[in-house]
Amino acid sequence: MDLKIQMLGTGSAFAKVFNNNNALLTVDGLTLLVDCGITAPKALYELGYSFNDLDAILLTHIHADHIGGLEELAFQMKYIFGRKPILFLADTLVETLWEHSLKGGLQQDETETLHDFFDVRPLSVGQPHDLLPGLHVELIATRHIPNKANYSLLFNDFFFYSGDTVFDSDLLNSLVNDRDVRVIFHDCQLHPPGVVHACLSQLLTLPKAIQERVFLMHYGDDQPDFVGRTGPMKFVEQHRIYDVDQLTFAGQFGMIE
């Protein structure tokens, strides 16, 4: 199994220098898009990818920086490439995604639904689900906006990818100490207070053994001002390809290119 990740963007919802925090996971030649925000179509194009290169899409929650590019993706796949892409998302998000986000733009007649554009694969929380050969995920409910469903992702039992979450030291301690999670990609608001995202000052209170496994994403445009101020934690760089299996406890990236 050869698992790699490339961030299409590492920016916060309001970042302009950095793209939306969306990612490509590849395993043995197959590609999963994690979230498809407003900037995802352009980022894919600039990196030389087509929507048709994607084998599946996985969503974490319903915010524009995570789902804002789905309308273009759906139209291109239906009318240009002629196939339904596989769409994985929590079963609690299926109706909300269509009724409150995509229906107004995608629906051409009254009978069309989300299933006319996507091969929808609902996922249950807390259970392992196979996404691609060699890649499985467990959805973990995490807190972001009150009363709105939001999920983080545990890939292959060792790689945690936050889907926007407030600081939760108990969860991170449990992932590392009870489940032996070795790599954590975590959203990071650089300035306090951390109201809907974990902020840097909170993440810096984690034990060193956990910080050494943390790689920061979903940050603001002033990120360069914080280089060298993150303790053992490292910033993820958008567009670089990382070999997840080679990311070590010491925070050294296994860079491919």
Summary of the structure (lengths in Angstrom):
residues: 257
radius of gyration: 17.4
end to end distance: 18.9
largest distance: 55.4
contacts: 860
relative contact order: 0.15
helix: 25%
strand: 28%
